[in-house]
Amino acid sequence: MIRSSMRFFVTLALTLGSATATFAQAPSTRSGQDEDDAVLKLAEPDFTLVSLPTSLRLPTLKGAFRVTHRFTRPIDCDTCPNSFVADGFGTDGGAVIGLEYRFGIVPNGEIGVHRTADKTVELFGQYGLLRQGATAPVEASVLAAIDTSNVGRSGADSEYSPALGIIVSRLVGDRAAVYIEPVWVHHTNLFEQKTVEDNNTFFVGLGGRVRVLPTVYLVGEFSPRVSGYQPGINQGSFGIEKRLGGHMFQLNFSNSFGTTLGQIARGATKEVRPDRTTKQNWYLGFNITRKFF
């Protein structure tokens, strides 16, 4: 199963690469303003949806900072002594926090680092291949990353989960954007390597963003695992966000705390009740992005 997924991934990569060479030979009909990555894209104002990346490009030698925050108290909690409202909408409990910085290292290319509170560090790089316009119907970028777990944890060995992916997006005027993101992650199974047949995961991220008011957006994403190691359930998130100058403030709801590609590939877990039935938990969270350009 994983071999067929890898064949699909390689075929898609070669197709996009061939298309890029063809488009590069054609004269661009886009204006200089449209190609200026510092100009706001109303349909694609941020570098991520909730956890999945977008095709938005970072201007060369410019940066952006992001905070991810997921409260660990489930919205519907059977074992909590207080109600969700009494617990401050989940804010009285703990949280899983992530800090991220990305930098435009070359035209169309950026690198970054994302660290989460569970001592996972993700190093990532992204390069834009296609620009949507007269010569291309979509935006496309290639993505490479590596997750390192147990960073700084005493007595624990680090585990590495490299990932390769393609981000294909279609902007619908200045109102909406849709995304398809095939991603292959190696060594997603960190704990039970000898008990399952395949320790890699291939998933396809699906997402979209819609501008409902001049500076207000609705956003959602879903990341079904196609093949390989598939514990738990597929990760999903949705939210509402407000753009304010160089800031993007997002309130979101997720069934997982995952914010790196390796964590997304491992999916979300179900809670086992005392009667042995299971349920899916959802968590309140937020993201804040600040662009430095």
C-alpha positions in Angstrom: 0.0 0.0 0.0 2.8 2.4 0.9 4.5 1.6 -2.4 1.5 2.7 -4.4 1.3 5.9 -2.3 4.9 6.6 -2.9 4.5 6.1 -6.7 1.6 8.6 -6.6 3.8 11.1 -4.7 6.7 10.8 -7.0 4.5 11.0 -10.1 2.9 14.2 -8.8 6.3 15.7 -8.0 7.6 14.9 -11.5 4.5 16.3 -13.1 4.7 19.5 -11.2 8.4 19.8 -11.9 7.8 19.4 -15.6 5.0 21.9 -15.5 7.3 24.3 -13.7 9.9 24.1 -16.5 7.2 24.7 -19.1 5.7 27.7 -17.4 9.1 29.2 -16.7 9.7 29.4 -20.5 6.5 31.4 -21.0 6.5 35.2 -20.5 4.7 36.2 -17.3 1.6 38.4 -17.8 1.3 39.2 -14.1 2.0 42.7 -12.9 5.0 43.5 -10.8 2.7 44.2 -7.9 1.1 40.8 -8.1 4.6 39.2 -7.9 5.7 41.2 -4.9 5.4 38.7 -2.0 5.2 41.6 0.5 1.8 42.6 -1.0 -1.1 41.2 1.0 -3.1 38.4 -0.6 -6.6 38.8 0.6 -7.5 35.1 -0.1 -4.3 33.8 1.5 -3.2 36.0 4.3 -1.2 33.5 6.4 1.4 30.8 6.1 -0.8 28.1 7.7 -4.4 27.2 7.9 -4.7 25.8 11.5 -1.8 23.3 11.4 -1.3 22.6 7.7 1.0 25.0 5.7 -0.2 27.1 2.8 1.5 28.3 -0.4 2.0 31.8 0.8 5.6 33.0 0.1 7.8 34.9 2.4 9.6 37.9 1.0 13.4 37.5 0.8 15.2 38.4 4.0 11.9 38.9 5.8 10.5 36.9 8.7 7.3 35.8 10.5 6.7 34.6 14.0 3.8 32.3 15.1 2.5 31.0 18.4 0.3 27.9 18.6 -1.7 27.2 21.8 -3.9 24.2 22.5 -5.7 23.9 25.9 -5.5 20.3 27.1 -8.9 20.2 28.8 -11.5 18.6 26.4 -14.5 20.8 25.6 -16.7 17.8 26.6 -15.0 16.2 29.6 -16.7 13.3 31.4 -14.1 13.2 34.3 -13.6 16.9 34.9 -15.1 18.1 38.2 -16.3 21.4 36.7 -18.1 22.4 33.6 -16.3 23.8 30.5 -17.6 27.3 31.3 -16.6 27.0 35.0 -13.1 26.1 34.0 -12.8 29.3 32.1 -13.6 27.7 28.7 -10.6 25.3 29.3 -8.1 28.1 30.1 -7.8 27.0 33.8 -6.0 23.8 32.8 -2.7 23.2 31.0 -1.8 23.8 27.4 0.5 22.6 24.6 2.3 25.6 23.2 4.4 25.9 20.1 6.7 28.7 19.0 7.7 29.2 15.3 9.9 31.5 13.3 10.4 31.4 9.5 12.7 33.4 7.3 12.8 34.1 3.6 16.2 32.8 2.6 16.0 33.1 -1.2 13.3 34.3 -3.6 10.4 31.9 -3.3 12.1 29.9 -0.6 11.9 30.0 3.1 13.2 28.0 6.1 11.9 27.8 9.7 11.9 26.1 13.1 8.9 25.1 15.2 9.2 23.9 18.8 6.3 22.5 20.8 6.0 22.0 24.6 6.3 18.2 24.3 9.9 18.8 23.3 9.4 18.2 19.6 11.4 20.5 17.3 10.6 20.7 13.6 13.0 22.2 11.0 11.3 22.9 7.7 11.9 24.4 4.3 9.5 25.4 1.5 10.0 26.5 -2.1 7.4 27.9 -4.4 7.3 26.3 -7.8 4.2 27.7 -9.5 2.3 31.0 -9.2 -1.4 31.0 -10.1 -2.0 33.3 -13.1 -2.3 33.4 -16.8 0.2 30.5 -17.2 -0.8 28.4 -14.2 -4.2 27.4 -12.8 -2.8 26.7 -9.3 -0.1 27.7 -6.8 2.3 24.9 -5.9 5.2 24.6 -3.4 7.4 21.7 -2.3 8.0 21.1 1.4 10.6 19.3 3.4 10.8 18.9 7.2 12.2 16.8 9.9 10.7 16.4 13.4 13.0 15.6 16.3 11.3 14.3 19.5 12.6 14.3 23.1 14.8 17.3 22.5 16.4 18.2 25.8 14.6 15.4 27.7 16.9 13.8 30.2 17.4 10.1 29.7 15.4 9.9 26.5 16.8 9.2 23.0 15.7 11.5 20.2 13.6 10.1 17.4 13.6 11.6 13.9 10.7 11.8 11.4 11.6 13.4 8.1 8.8 14.5 5.8 8.3 15.4 2.1 5.3 17.1 0.7 3.7 19.2 -2.0 1.2 22.0 -1.4 -1.2 22.7 -4.3 -3.6 25.6 -3.8 -6.2 27.4 -5.8 -7.2 31.0 -5.0 -10.7 32.0 -5.8 -10.5 35.7 -6.4 -9.8 37.5 -3.2 -12.4 35.6 -1.3 -11.2 32.0 -0.8 -8.5 29.4 -1.1 -8.5 25.6 -1.2 -5.6 23.3 -0.6 -4.5 19.7 -1.4 -1.3 18.6 0.3 0.1 15.0 -0.2 2.7 14.4 2.5 4.9 11.4 3.2 6.4 11.1 6.7 9.1 8.6 7.6 9.3 6.9 11.0 6.0 8.1 12.4 5.8 5.1 14.7 8.0 6.1 17.6 7.1 3.5 20.1 6.0 0.2 18.6 8.3 -0.4 15.6 8.3 -4.2 16.0 4.6 -4.6 16.4 3.3 -3.1 13.1 4.1 -3.8 9.5 4.7 -0.2 8.3 6.3 2.6 10.4 5.8 5.4 7.8 2.7 7.4 7.0 1.3 8.9 3.8 -1.5 11.5 4.3 -3.3 14.0 2.2 -4.1 17.3 3.9 -7.3 19.0 2.7 -8.2 22.5 3.7 -9.7 25.9 2.9 -10.1 29.5 4.0 -13.0 31.8 3.2 -13.1 35.6 3.7 -16.5 36.3 5.1 -15.9 39.9 6.1 -13.2 42.4 4.9 -10.8 41.1 7.7 -12.5 38.0 9.1 -12.0 34.5 7.8 -13.4 31.0 8.4 -10.8 28.2 8.1 -10.9 24.4 8.2 -8.6 21.4 7.5 -8.7 17.6 7.6 -5.7 15.3 7.2 -6.8 11.7 6.3 -4.1 9.1 6.3 -4.0 7.2 3.0 -1.6 4.4 3.9 1.0 3.2 6.4 1.0 3.7 10.1 -2.4 5.1 11.1 -2.9 5.1 14.9 -6.0 6.7 16.4 -8.2 8.9 14.1 -7.5 11.5 11.4 -6.7 15.0 12.6 -9.2 17.8 11.9 -9.5 21.4 12.9 -11.6 24.5 12.1 -11.6 28.1 13.3 -12.3 31.7 12.8 -9.7 34.4 12.5 -9.2 38.2 12.4 -6.6 40.0 10.3 -5.2 43.2 11.9 -2.3 44.8 10.1 0.6 42.4 10.2 -1.1 40.2 12.7 -3.5 37.2 12.3 -5.5 36.1 15.4 -7.2 32.7 15.1 -9.5 30.9 17.5 -9.7 27.2 16.6 -11.1 23.9 17.6 -9.1 20.7 17.0 -9.3 17.0 17.9 -5.5 16.9 18.4 -2.6 19.0 19.7 -0.5 18.3 16.6 1.1 21.3 14.9 4.1 19.6 13.1 3.9 17.3 10.1 5.0 14.3 12.1 2.3 15.0 14.8 -0.4 15.4 12.1 0.6 12.1 10.6 0.1 10.3 13.9 -3.4 11.7 14.1 -5.6 12.2 17.1 -6.6 9.8 19.9 -9.9 8.7 21.3 -10.8 8.7 25.0 -11.8 5.4 26.5 -14.7 5.7 28.9 -15.0 3.5 32.0 -17.6 1.4 30.2 -15.0 0.8 27.4 -16.8 2.9 24.9 -14.8 5.6 23.1 -15.4 9.2 22.1 -13.5 11.8 20.1 -12.3 14.8 22.2 -12.2 18.4 20.8 -10.0 21.1 22.3 -10.1 24.9 22.2 -7.0 26.7 21.0 -5.6 29.7 19.2 -2.8 30.8 16.8 -1.2 34.2 16.5 1.0 35.1 13.5 3.1 38.3 13.2 4.7 39.2 9.9 7.8 41.4 10.0 7.3 43.1 6.6 
